[in-house]
């Protein structure tokens, strides 16, 4: 799914953050950590050299066992000698709990101690037979064992703003540089290492956090992970810093002390990083994956997707463990700015299926209550068009807006992809999980994603047949997206959805493709083109001479996907918009001195933001007056749709029952329609019980030439009203000429015919709407 640049670098960086063990190249000499000793050869051919990789990881080099005992397991314990009574059983190198029934022949294996136990807590490691209470072979753990661990050095400080917090040598080939800054002004600055205490032109450049060797861009307190290239290790270098290669200038460096007792990298142990991580595909078409690993009482999550510019990817926990439900969900919204590479991970709580208005809707936690952002951004990058964001959060609920993540068993999750608005908040999603999607976060690491290119380690064992068996087994056991007995067909909540025909299919695809996820590399679908070839729909304006009675019907409806609201206005909408006389946000032309009536059916329940859209007319092009700051309100005029009390309190009056133009759930998405008229014929009007609201408006000499109809509680739901002195006013013709409209591309010889067809379709639907009022 990710190419050879993105996959190894970013995947290993994620593995480091989760496990403090990353890398992907062979060291210049065999290094497996601190040697504990050799297993005593007692029974069933057990042998091997045992190493301490770090405080909770044991590596056994060339492990042998004949596989013929009925109930052999790996054990550790704190008693005087090995026994099951005083020991703790370990999972095997694949994370399995079953007994060791297969043969091992000179096999390198890595074992992890259980949570809460470290090497300083145990006195022995053994292969033990439970059925016959026999020790097949063991090694004693010394009391004074100095096991490898990450080492903190000094921070960078130099010219061109180069500085950082203390640098951490994570393992033999990985550096963590916290809060790194550099002004980006030099022409040829590189990350640089070499022998000796100080940098020289004889040193080596090392790739940046994205695996590139381009001159460094500007960094502003960004935490980055760097991997030493090829077979280079921390033991081979004496310094690290930033060096201007073109002018041979040292911008700042630190000395690497010797010796450093740091862990070996995963690849030095013959381990692929995905064998220690979890991964699930959420949406194949945009290469949307979620990767995670438990880290004590927290979880580290990495989201990866091929996003359009200014789009977000969201992932979170459903309030209903058995069903994916948006309302009440605890979600992290993340994105990466393409121009700057700056990443964001924001804690959201969804009180409603509407844009964030005040403290209601799909809002960042901090908009609802201060100091409630429970997400810590760890790393972000934009690599070859892929947005990659890594963050950490607690498994527990740290405030009332959080939901806990279960350590055991499946639970329902939610995800979405969509555009950001101008406030960098979520707008209505273009993709989301319409069916319930389950994940078992506490499972043993299972990689149910395509194997990233360039991450499979070379075999380093003599028993190739056993290795192949292990790799085949490793991809089995967990479905990609579904609960084994799950309700994968349960639809989620109802939304206006531009892609309602695109339900999550990953579970079915992967079940059909077989269980060998690691060994079998699956071709990845090319993401769908993001360019809009058709452009904005042509929406006929409502002319100043129509309707004759001056009555407009204002209702809600879908935005029309990429041909609709955003393409017409240039603003990001929320999936719903005003429909005037059956037309999607038409430009309205009115005449000063004439009285107009707006029959409003945008909803009248203020307790449900998604069903409350008071209509008003203003000189503000944005809308959402209710939630603006007081200093903003002072510069805004409102011409209709509110009552202003003597105290200055503004109350909306354009309130009535809710009527929605509703799309056909079984039909194609809005993007597939070449004209609004064709799309409009698939919509049906559905109204709640109750009466519409009515407001009147008489524009006068003080009314600006351009005003806007909007929603009082939400931003960007409406569009323009052009105000003229008379219908034959020359300015009216000018406004027609200069109105913002991007017609669909058509052949020159068909242009007039197509335009006439569009106008006929939309006017016919508008007339039918007027006639249908009789049935109300």
DODRENVEX-290690 format. One record per residue (C-alpha): residue number from 1; chain; x, y, z. Coordinates in steps of 0.001 Angstrom, whole numbers, padded with zeros to 6 digits. Layout:
BEGIN
   num   cadena        c1        c2        c3
   NUM        A         X         Y         Z
...
//
This chain:
BEGIN
   num   cadena        c1        c2        c3
     1        A    000000    000000    000000
     2        A    002762    002401    000807
     3        A    005793    002618   -001396
     4        A    009354    001775   -000454
     5        A    010005    005260    000934
     6        A    006941    005640    003048
     7        A    006588    002159    004399
     8        A    009850    001310    006116
     9        A    010618    004777    007450
    10        A    007218    005694    008842
    11        A    006348    002178    009945
    12        A    009586    001830    011860
    13        A    009093    005254    013354
    14        A    005696    004108    014587
    15        A    007210    000908    015901
    16        A    009732    002941    017853
    17        A    007082    005094    019449
    18        A    005089    002037    020450
    19        A    007886   -000294    021451
    20        A    011101    001754    021769
    21        A    012540   -000720    019296
    22        A    012874    000233    015651
    23        A    015176   -000069    012676
    24        A    015474   -001990    009503
    25        A    019114   -002484    008577
    26        A    021801   -004953    009606
    27        A    024412   -003757    012072
    28        A    028068   -003796    011198
    29        A    028582   -006617    013698
    30        A    026202   -009090    015380
    31        A    024590   -007372    018338
    32        A    021618   -008788    020190
    33        A    021793   -006941    023507
    34        A    023411   -008012    026776
    35        A    024211   -011718    026871
    36        A    022661   -013495    029851
    37        A    024069   -016952    029123
    38        A    023432   -020260    027384
    39        A    020460   -022508    028120
    40        A    021432   -025636    030012
    41        A    021052   -028671    027767
    42        A    018828   -030945    029874
    43        A    016090   -032599    027788
    44        A    014555   -032694    024300
    45        A    017533   -030983    022686
    46        A    016840   -027578    024242
    47        A    019703   -025145    023645
    48        A    020410   -021539    022648
    49        A    022100   -018324    023769
    50        A    019883   -015920    025745
    51        A    020199   -012125    025521
    52        A    018511   -009203    027277
    53        A    017250   -006864    024558
    54        A    015726   -004408    027005
    55        A    013922   -004507    030350
    56        A    011050   -006662    029048
    57        A    012421   -008457    025996
    58        A    014431   -011684    025734
    59        A    016168   -012815    022560
    60        A    017254   -016453    022103
    61        A    019852   -016973    019411
    62        A    019756   -020330    017577
    63        A    017098   -021871    019798
    64        A    016675   -025652    019486
    65        A    013906   -027952    020743
    66        A    012684   -031245    019245
    67        A    008959   -030402    019700
    68        A    008059   -033858    021012
    69        A    006990   -033074    024594
    70        A    003214   -032819    025233
    71        A    003046   -029531    027176
    72        A    006232   -027468    026966
    73        A    006132   -023694    027512
    74        A    008490   -020773    028034
    75        A    008558   -019730    031694
    76        A    010209   -017042    033837
    77        A    010177   -016856    037609
    78        A    011562   -015341    040798
    79        A    011919   -018538    042828
    80        A    015204   -020274    043561
    81        A    014831   -022767    040692
    82        A    012477   -023245    037753
    83        A    008950   -024482    038476
    84        A    005446   -023769    037238
    85        A    004303   -022970    040772
    86        A    006704   -020081    041151
    87        A    006815   -019018    037517
    88        A    004944   -017057    034867
    89        A    004167   -018557    031491
    90        A    005227   -016518    028452
    91        A    003591   -016320    025063
    92        A    005718   -017718    022270
    93        A    007468   -015622    019614
    94        A    004195   -015309    017671
    95        A    002202   -014194    020684
    96        A    000404   -017526    020977
    97        A   -000492   -019178    024295
    98        A   -000464   -022785    023031
    99        A    002236   -025255    024033
   100        A    005416   -025651    021998
   101        A    004425   -028526    019736
   102        A    006617   -027753    016720
   103        A    010328   -028314    016204
   104        A    012798   -025441    016526
   105        A    016155   -025789    014781
   106        A    018683   -022962    015159
   107        A    015818   -020479    015215
   108        A    016170   -016902    016489
   109        A    013190   -015969    018648
   110        A    012142   -012876    020589
   111        A    009938   -013156    023677
   112        A    008208   -010396    025621
   113        A    007610   -010451    029364
   114        A    004039   -009813    030572
   115        A    002923   -006316    031521
   116        A    004238   -005355    034951
   117        A    007205   -007770    034920
   118        A    010760   -006810    033961
   119        A    014088   -008626    033938
   120        A    014979   -007133    037315
   121        A    011986   -009028    038808
   122        A    012979   -012538    037655
   123        A    015779   -014980    038460
   124        A    015489   -017565    035691
   125        A    014209   -018332    032201
   126        A    013232   -021902    031322
   127        A    011588   -024273    028868
   128        A    009242   -026159    031201
   129        A    006905   -029122    030703
   130        A    003677   -028635    032628
   131        A    002401   -032202    032223
   132        A    005446   -033866    033749
   133        A    006780   -030878    035770
   134        A    010186   -031168    034111
   135        A    012734   -028453    033334
   136        A    013994   -028995    029769
   137        A    016615   -026241    029986
   138        A    017126   -022931    031786
   139        A    019420   -019966    032318
   140        A    019925   -017893    035479
   141        A    019267   -014142    035336
   142        A    022041   -012312    037302
   143        A    020891   -009957    040049
   144        A    023127   -007190    038718
   145        A    022147   -007626    035049
   146        A    022701   -004348    033210
   147        A    020121   -004723    030452
   148        A    020119   -002311    027495
   149        A    017864    000712    027626
   150        A    017419    003956    025642
   151        A    020004    006578    026581
   152        A    019341    010315    026899
   153        A    022088    012641    025641
   154        A    022310    016439    025471
   155        A    020234    018618    023169
   156        A    021278    020499    020051
   157        A    022115    024203    020260
   158        A    023660    026122    017381
   159        A    023226    028675    014616
   160        A    020238    029171    012280
   161        A    017944    028462    015193
   162        A    019089    024845    015530
   163        A    018047    023511    018922
   164        A    016277    020569    020515
   165        A    015488    018959    023816
   166        A    017862    016186    024989
   167        A    018272    013616    022214
   168        A    017437    009976    022976
   169        A    019338    007068    021473
   170        A    016436    004662    021250
   171        A    018367    001705    019921
   172        A    021523    000957    017976
   173        A    020241    002676    014825
   174        A    017541    005103    015957
   175        A    017623    008651    017294
   176        A    014683    010544    018788
   177        A    015105    014319    018471
   178        A    012411    016030    020582
   179        A    011217    019577    019826
   180        A    013693    020100    017013
   181        A    013861    023596    015505
   182        A    015746    025037    012523
   183        A    014974    028230    010589
   184        A    015283    026586    007156
   185        A    017268    029498    005721
   186        A    020480    027708    004743
   187        A    020714    026259    001215
   188        A    022072    022799    001975
   189        A    021574    021776    005612
   190        A    021503    018041    006344
   191        A    021395    015774    009349
   192        A    025001    014634    009725
   193        A    027001    011954    011544
   194        A    030627    010878    011526
   195        A    033567    009592    013498
   196        A    035277    011794    016030
   197        A    033834    014399    018372
   198        A    033147    017114    015750
   199        A    031568    017142    012269
   200        A    033795    017363    009187
   201        A    033204    017107    005423
   202        A    034172    013430    005740
   203        A    030954    012641    007595
   204        A    027751    011077    006286
   205        A    024343    012631    005704
   206        A    021435    010702    007160
   207        A    017874    010818    005838
   208        A    015296    013032    007500
   209        A    012258    011673    009322
   210        A    010581    010983    005964
   211        A    013512    009045    004549
   212        A    014679    011850    002247
   213        A    018097    013474    001855
   214        A    016847    016829    000561
   215        A    018045    020048    002210
   216        A    016241    020478    005501
   217        A    013096    022604    005539
   218        A    012031    024773    008451
   219        A    011231    022954    011697
   220        A    009393    024505    014611
   221        A    009572    022405    017792
   222        A    008862    019164    015943
   223        A    009695    015776    017435
   224        A    011313    013555    014818
   225        A    012691    010020    014557
   226        A    015845    009428    012487
   227        A    017267    006100    011336
   228        A    020947    005574    010594
   229        A    021417    004448    006973
   230        A    022571    001106    005603
   231        A    024650   -000904    008109
   232        A    025622    002093    010249
   233        A    025077    001856    014023
   234        A    025421    004219    016939
   235        A    028612    002359    017868
   236        A    030246    003537    014626
   237        A    029793    007290    015111
   238        A    031102    009934    017474
   239        A    028750    012828    016805
   240        A    025366    013847    015396
   241        A    024210    017254    014249
   242        A    023108    019598    011462
   243        A    025712    020395    008808
   244        A    025637    022679    005759
   245        A    027145    020462    003110
   246        A    027580    023172    000467
   247        A    029494    025568    002746
   248        A    030939    022989    005195
   249        A    029518    024780    008240
   250        A    028534    023186    011536
   251        A    025057    024434    012572
   252        A    025123    022516    015869
   253        A    026051    019030    017050
   254        A    026274    016727    020053
   255        A    028923    014167    020960
   256        A    027955    010466    021135
   257        A    029572    009008    024259
   258        A    031019    005512    024366
   259        A    030134    002905    025305
   260        A    026328    003087    025061
   261        A    024314    000166    026386
   262        A    021287    000541    024103
   263        A    018948   -002109    022676
   264        A    019541   -003660    019260
   265        A    017102   -002731    016515
   266        A    014267   -005007    015441
   267        A    015886   -005856    012151
   268        A    019122   -006783    013892
   269        A    017029   -009408    015667
   270        A    015438   -010554    012397
   271        A    012044   -009096    013274
   272        A    009679   -007243    010968
   273        A    008040   -004313    012756
   274        A    004526   -005337    011739
   275        A    004958   -008546    013747
   276        A    004889   -006331    016862
   277        A    002066   -004045    015742
   278        A   -001621   -004210    014895
   279        A   -003060   -002922    011652
   280        A   -006510   -002841    010050
   281        A   -007648   -001346    006757
   282        A   -010566    001036    007243
   283        A   -011124    002204    003654
   284        A   -009202    000632    000776
   285        A   -009930    003259   -001869
   286        A   -008018    005931    000053
   287        A   -005496    003541    001620
   288        A   -006897    004419    005066
   289        A   -005273    002268    007756
   290        A   -005231    002323    011543
   291        A   -002184    000881    013314
   292        A   -001839    000588    017068
   293        A    000015   -000880    020026
   294        A   -000788   -000934    023728
   295        A    001720    000889    025912
   296        A    000890    000318    029588
   297        A   -002265    002265    030403
   298        A   -002198    004079    027075
   299        A   -002479    003243    023404
   300        A   -000397    004593    020530
   301        A   -002327    004943    017272
   302        A   -001107    005751    013775
   303        A   -003510    006795    011006
   304        A   -002402    006640    007370
   305        A   -004400    007720    004331
   306        A   -004151    009195    000843
   307        A   -006123    012380    001491
   308        A   -007081    015320   -000642
   309        A   -005678    018697    000318
   310        A   -007252    020211    003432
   311        A   -008987    016960    004388
   312        A   -009036    015140    007729
   313        A   -009123    011509    008810
   314        A   -011023    010673    011986
   315        A   -011000    007537    014114
   316        A   -012620    006811    017457
   317        A   -014727    004771    019830
   318        A   -018480    004271    019542
   319        A   -020570    004833    022697
   320        A   -022332    001556    021880
   321        A   -019892   -001360    022132
   322        A   -022016   -003440    019761
   323        A   -022818   -000871    017084
   324        A   -021008    001945    015299
   325        A   -022814    005111    016343
   326        A   -021568    008619    015590
   327        A   -023521    010606    018184
   328        A   -021763    010344    021540
   329        A   -018559    008942    020031
   330        A   -015068    009896    021226
   331        A   -013006    010645    018117
   332        A   -009537    011879    017193
   333        A   -009521    014121    014119
   334        A   -006113    014324    012445
   335        A   -004545    015868    009367
   336        A   -001249    017102    007948
   337        A   -000754    020458    006246
   338        A    000689    019781    002821
   339        A    002702    022996    002590
   340        A    004269    022964    006044
   341        A    004199    019276    006996
   342        A    002710    020277    010357
   343        A    000415    017654    011825
   344        A   -002603    017799    014105
   345        A   -004445    015305    016306
   346        A   -007473    016837    018028
   347        A   -009762    015225    020584
   348        A   -013425    015483    019471
   349        A   -016741    014640    021083
   350        A   -019794    014324    018830
   351        A   -022955    015542    020538
   352        A   -024854    015763    017270
   353        A   -024639    015136    013531
   354        A   -024095    018804    012764
   355        A   -021225    021223    012442
   356        A   -019792    022595    015664
   357        A   -021904    025523    016834
   358        A   -020904    026827    020222
   359        A   -020711    023690    022347
   360        A   -023018    021521    020249
   361        A   -022381    019355    017217
   362        A   -019132    017716    016090
   363        A   -016786    019747    018253
   364        A   -013264    019620    019652
   365        A   -013435    018704    023322
   366        A   -011902    022048    024309
   367        A   -014822    023865    022638
   368        A   -017166    022070    025005
   369        A   -015095    022178    028180
   370        A   -011684    023664    028935
   371        A   -008620    021422    029427
   372        A   -010219    018291    027974
   373        A   -007899    017511    025073
   374        A   -006791    013983    026013
   375        A   -004724    013307    022902
   376        A   -000962    013752    022589
   377        A    000436    014189    019080
   378        A    003630    012177    018733
   379        A    004576    012538    015092
   380        A    003164    013596    011729
   381        A    004417    013581    008163
   382        A    003272    014016    004579
   383        A    005144    011520    002425
   384        A    004446    011071   -001288
   385        A    000881    012259   -000804
   386        A    000158    010068    002236
   387        A   -000865    011763    005467
   388        A    000624    009946    008474
   389        A   -000297    010972    012020
   390        A    000769    009187    015221
   391        A   -000815    010025    018565
   392        A   -001210    008651    022078
   393        A   -004198    008580    024411
   394        A   -005131    006885    027666
   395        A   -007026    003604    027635
   396        A   -009158    005060    030401
   397        A   -011575    007964    030185
   398        A   -009705    010980    031568
   399        A   -012718    013323    031495
   400        A   -016463    013162    030908
   401        A   -016018    013662    027152
   402        A   -013813    010567    026769
   403        A   -014756    006934    026312
   404        A   -012534    004102    027628
   405        A   -010908    001617    025280
   406        A   -011386   -002006    026250
   407        A   -008299   -004129    026854
   408        A   -010190   -007332    026052
   409        A   -012743   -008210    023417
   410        A   -014221   -006556    020376
   411        A   -015848   -003142    020439
   412        A   -017423   -000952    017779
   413        A   -015440    001934    016301
   414        A   -016251    004846    014002
   415        A   -014193    006495    011278
   416        A   -014637    009218    008691
   417        A   -012819    011245    006050
   418        A   -013865    014694    004915
   419        A   -012907    018331    004325
   420        A   -011829    020844    006943
   421        A   -013561    024198    007108
   422        A   -011757    027535    007322
   423        A   -011507    027194    011109
   424        A   -009701    023850    010691
   425        A   -012689    022022    012128
   426        A   -014475    019065    010605
   427        A   -016989    019554    007894
   428        A   -019409    016896    006744
   429        A   -017622    013634    005952
   430        A   -017337    012387    002393
   431        A   -016561    008811    003541
   432        A   -017475    006979    006751
   433        A   -018287    003487    008018
   434        A   -021949    002949    007230
   435        A   -021820   -000534    008745
   436        A   -020659   -001538    012187
   437        A   -016900   -002097    012357
   438        A   -015320   -003941    015283
   439        A   -011753   -003951    016597
   440        A   -010178   -005935    019431
   441        A   -007585   -003441    020642
   442        A   -006110   -005778    023261
   443        A   -005422   -008688    020933
   444        A   -001965   -010062    020281
   445        A   -000235   -008041    017537
   446        A   -001781   -008948    014201
   447        A   -001007   -007192    010916
   448        A   -004172   -007353    008781
   449        A   -002908   -004788    006279
   450        A   -000880   -005247    003106
   451        A    002758   -005831    003992
   452        A    004619   -002556    003368
   453        A    007200   -002884    000644
   454        A    010750   -003182    001913
   455        A    009935   -004276    005467
   456        A    010232   -008063    005276
   457        A    013479   -009117    006923
   458        A    015864   -011536    005311
   459        A    015734   -015040    006791
   460        A    018523   -015520    009327
   461        A    017778   -019061    010472
   462        A    018878   -022382    009118
   463        A    015405   -023910    009302
   464        A    013699   -022204    006365
   465        A    010748   -024566    006454
   466        A    009915   -023586    010017
   467        A    010242   -019900    009107
   468        A    007774   -020309    006283
   469        A    005372   -022075    008631
   470        A    005684   -019260    011154
   471        A    005022   -016599    008557
   472        A    001949   -018450    007355
   473        A    000617   -018816    010882
   474        A    001329   -015226    011778
   475        A   -001307   -013755    009510
   476        A   -004103   -015965    010828
   477        A   -006457   -015676    013721
   478        A   -008135   -012267    013453
   479        A   -010574   -011012    010837
   480        A   -009692   -007718    009201
   481        A   -012728   -005746    010203
   482        A   -015563   -007856    011540
   483        A   -016501   -009417    014832
   484        A   -016546   -013198    014329
   485        A   -020249   -013348    015164
   486        A   -020704   -009674    014413
   487        A   -023501   -007658    012937
   488        A   -021523   -006426    009974
   489        A   -024732   -005741    008120
   490        A   -026146   -003385    010731
   491        A   -026383    000023    009115
   492        A   -025087    002957    011055
   493        A   -027043    006168    011498
   494        A   -028722    008009    008640
   495        A   -026709    010771    006978
   496        A   -026800    012745    003808
   497        A   -023942    010968    002119
   498        A   -022317    011730   -001179
   499        A   -020909    008192   -001204
   500        A   -023745    006246    000373
   501        A   -023165    003331   -001979
   502        A   -019626    002920   -000632
   503        A   -019980    000821    002505
   504        A   -016990   -000697    004226
   505        A   -015936   -003782    002296
   506        A   -012546   -004557    003821
   507        A   -013756   -007514    005891
   508        A   -015253   -009331    002932
   509        A   -012295   -008614    000649
   510        A   -009760   -009872    003136
   511        A   -011742   -012936    004168
   512        A   -011947   -013975    000544
   513        A   -008250   -013339   -000058
   514        A   -007110   -015836    002566
   515        A   -005375   -015692    005902
   516        A   -001716   -015337    004982
   517        A   -001516   -011576    005426
   518        A    002213   -011247    005981
   519        A    003586   -013592    003361
   520        A    001126   -012673    000614
   521        A    001509   -009121   -000684
   522        A   -001823   -007875   -002057
   523        A   -002001   -005247   -004807
   524        A   -003534   -002055   -003488
   525        A   -006327   -000251   -005353
   526        A   -005229    003050   -006811
   527        A   -006988    005844   -004897
   528        A   -009830    007363   -006858
   529        A   -009021    010627   -008630
   530        A   -009650    013616   -006431
   531        A   -010046    016089   -009270
   532        A   -013593    017134   -010105
   533        A   -013861    016775   -013873
   534        A   -017435    018052   -014114
   535        A   -017111    021140   -011912
   536        A   -019994    022982   -010285
   537        A   -023563    022306   -011294
   538        A   -025368    025131   -013059
   539        A   -028091    026269   -010649
   540        A   -030500    028675   -012387
   541        A   -030844    031913   -010400
   542        A   -034273    033008   -009220
   543        A   -034901    036128   -011279
   544        A   -036266    039345   -009862
   545        A   -039579    038810   -011684
   546        A   -040149    035325   -010230
   547        A   -042061    034067   -008449
   548        A   -044823    036531   -009187
   549        A   -046242    036410   -005668
   550        A   -042802    036927   -004087
   551        A   -043068    033759   -001965
   552        A   -039984    031606   -001370
   553        A   -039994    028175    000276
   554        A   -036832    027526    002300
   555        A   -036075    023906    003203
   556        A   -033045    021722    003897
   557        A   -031340    019217    001632
   558        A   -028014    017599    000677
   559        A   -025120    019706   -000572
   560        A   -024723    017716   -003779
   561        A   -021260    016329   -003296
   562        A   -018359    017821   -005227
   563        A   -020603    019432   -007828
   564        A   -022745    021200   -005245
   565        A   -022249    023616   -002390
   566        A   -018454    023633   -002175
   567        A   -017937    023895   -005940
   568        A   -020569    026642   -006286
   569        A   -019529    028812   -003339
   570        A   -015868    027930   -002851
   571        A   -016593    027199    000813
   572        A   -016677    023907    002674
   573        A   -020195    022967    003735
   574        A   -021562    020490    006229
   575        A   -023467    018073    004012
   576        A   -026710    020067    004269
   577        A   -027740    023317    002592
   578        A   -030703    025572    002052
   579        A   -032985    024696   -000833
   580        A   -035047    027641   -002107
   581        A   -038100    026678   -004148
   582        A   -036536    023267   -004668
   583        A   -033184    024584   -005904
   584        A   -029832    024033   -004199
   585        A   -028622    027432   -002861
   586        A   -029746    029466   -005873
   587        A   -028717    033092   -006195
   588        A   -031868    035153   -005615
   589        A   -032564    038492   -007279
   590        A   -034968    040890   -005534
   591        A   -036104    044490   -006015
   592        A   -036068    047238   -003434
   593        A   -039490    048316   -002239
   594        A   -041168    044943   -002866
   595        A   -042254    042720    000032
   596        A   -041074    039110   -000025
   597        A   -042302    036185    002049
   598        A   -040118    033267    003107
   599        A   -041927    030110    004212
   600        A   -039281    028497    006429
   601        A   -039048    024772    007119
   602        A   -035575    024354    008564
   603        A   -036490    022782    011914
   604        A   -037772    024122    015223
   605        A   -036139    021952    017897
   606        A   -033194    023836    019460
   607        A   -032310    020773    021556
   608        A   -031245    018899    018401
   609        A   -028779    021084    016453
   610        A   -029072    018915    013334
   611        A   -032800    019728    013236
   612        A   -032662    023408    014053
   613        A   -031815    025854    011275
   614        A   -033428    029270    011757
   615        A   -033498    031253    008504
   616        A   -032245    034834    008416
   617        A   -030967    037441    005962
   618        A   -027720    039287    006674
   619        A   -024762    041079    005145
   620        A   -022461    038422    006643
   621        A   -021291    035898    003980
   622        A   -020590    033209    006588
   623        A   -023740    032824    008724
   624        A   -024077    031249    012166
   625        A   -024706    034552    013964
   626        A   -025651    032890    017260
   627        A   -022131    031590    017903
   628        A   -020089    034561    016768
   629        A   -018010    036591    019179
   630        A   -019518    039823    020459
   631        A   -016961    041942    018600
   632        A   -017927    040169    015359
   633        A   -021630    040736    015921
   634        A   -021100    044489    016196
   635        A   -020093    044638    012523
   636        A   -022952    042509    011197
   637        A   -026356    043713    010004
   638        A   -029425    041488    009990
   639        A   -032347    042441    007731
   640        A   -034918    039698    008411
   641        A   -035485    036602    010501
   642        A   -034770    037893    014027
   643        A   -036397    039839    016842
   644        A   -034235    042293    018739
   645        A   -035384    043106    022274
   646        A   -034962    046453    023993
   647        A   -031960    045033    025805
   648        A   -030376    044098    022485
   649        A   -031031    040362    022758
   650        A   -031363    038817    019288
   651        A   -033799    035901    018909
   652        A   -034365    034020    015634
   653        A   -037901    034118    014224
   654        A   -037389    032205    010967
   655        A   -038261    028917    012634
   656        A   -040632    026192    011445
   657        A   -041027    022453    011092
   658        A   -038228    020539    009378
   659        A   -038562    019569    005722
   660        A   -035698    017719    004076
   661        A   -035030    017008    000438
   662        A   -033853    013423    000882
   663        A   -031704    011440   -001593
   664        A   -032485    007930   -002727
   665        A   -030394    005678   -000495
   666        A   -030211    003031   -003219
   667        A   -029210    005439   -005952
   668        A   -025759    006480   -007137
   669        A   -023840    009221   -005292
   670        A   -024328    012872   -006189
   671        A   -020931    012974   -007881
   672        A   -022246    010695   -010635
   673        A   -024859    013202   -011859
   674        A   -023810    015584   -014618
   675        A   -026492    018168   -013795
   676        A   -028423    019305   -010757
   677        A   -031679    018693   -012583
   678        A   -030855    015003   -012976
   679        A   -029902    014780   -009302
   680        A   -032925    016783   -008218
   681        A   -035323    014268   -009748
   682        A   -033998    011623   -007342
   683        A   -034826    013710   -004241
   684        A   -038044    013418   -002266
   685        A   -039344    015947    000262
   686        A   -039955    014604    003766
   687        A   -041453    016847    006435
   688        A   -041902    016543    010173
   689        A   -045344    017274    011639
   690        A   -046049    020881    012472
   691        A   -046343    024262    010831
   692        A   -043817    026228    008798
   693        A   -042408    029518    009953
   694        A   -043053    032706    007992
   695        A   -040927    035837    007751
   696        A   -041343    038851    005513
   697        A   -038708    041186    004147
   698        A   -038869    044440    002216
   699        A   -035435    045544    001003
   700        A   -035026    049309    000872
   701        A   -032497    051970   -000044
   702        A   -030279    051068    002917
   703        A   -030052    047424    001889
   704        A   -026667    046541    000303
   705        A   -026577    045309   -003272
   706        A   -025543    041848   -002051
   707        A   -026821    040145    001089
   708        A   -027022    036500    002130
   709        A   -029592    034008    003369
   710        A   -028157    031753    006073
   711        A   -028754    029563    009104
   712        A   -028720    031436    012413
   713        A   -026970    028569    014244
   714        A   -024618    027104    011598
   715        A   -022104    028454    009118
   716        A   -022171    028154    005339
   717        A   -025605    026720    004613
   718        A   -026868    029462    002285
   719        A   -025799    031805   -000518
   720        A   -026377    035200   -002175
   721        A   -029275    037574   -002622
   722        A   -028746    040347   -005198
   723        A   -030736    043502   -004487
   724        A   -031721    045834   -007394
   725        A   -033551    049118   -007736
   726        A   -035671    047657   -010534
   727        A   -035791    044564   -012709
   728        A   -034428    046441   -015714
   729        A   -031608    048001   -013658
   730        A   -028333    047822   -015587
   731        A   -026615    046585   -012443
   732        A   -028844    043509   -012553
   733        A   -027451    042602   -015934
   734        A   -023962    043217   -014624
   735        A   -024534    041002   -011616
   736        A   -025717    038246   -013930
   737        A   -022572    038628   -016007
   738        A   -020205    038513   -013053
   739        A   -021932    035983   -010813
   740        A   -019642    033189   -009648
   741        A   -020590    030039   -011502
   742        A   -018538    027186   -012925
   743        A   -020628    025340   -015517
   744        A   -020040    021703   -016326
   745        A   -017740    021247   -019307
   746        A   -019696    020463   -022497
   747        A   -018916    020464   -026177
   748        A   -019216    023886   -027757
   749        A   -021928    022781   -030186
   750        A   -024069    021424   -027343
   751        A   -023611    024289   -024897
   752        A   -026880    026154   -025486
   753        A   -028890    022944   -025644
   754        A   -027384    021693   -022370
   755        A   -028022    024987   -020575
   756        A   -031618    025063   -021758
   757        A   -032090    021468   -020608
   758        A   -030748    022265   -017144
   759        A   -033025    025265   -016787
   760        A   -036015    023232   -017915
   761        A   -035268    020428   -015437
   762        A   -034850    022713   -012442
   763        A   -037804    024973   -013223
   764        A   -040044    021940   -013710
   765        A   -039035    020605   -010293
   766        A   -039607    024035   -008755
   767        A   -043109    024160   -010210
   768        A   -043864    020687   -008889
   769        A   -042733    021826   -005457
   770        A   -045207    024721   -005533
   771        A   -048048    022382   -006520
   772        A   -047108    019868   -003828
   773        A   -047778    022492   -001155
   774        A   -051488    021762   -001512
   775        A   -050946    018299   -000019
   776        A   -049312    019715    003092
//
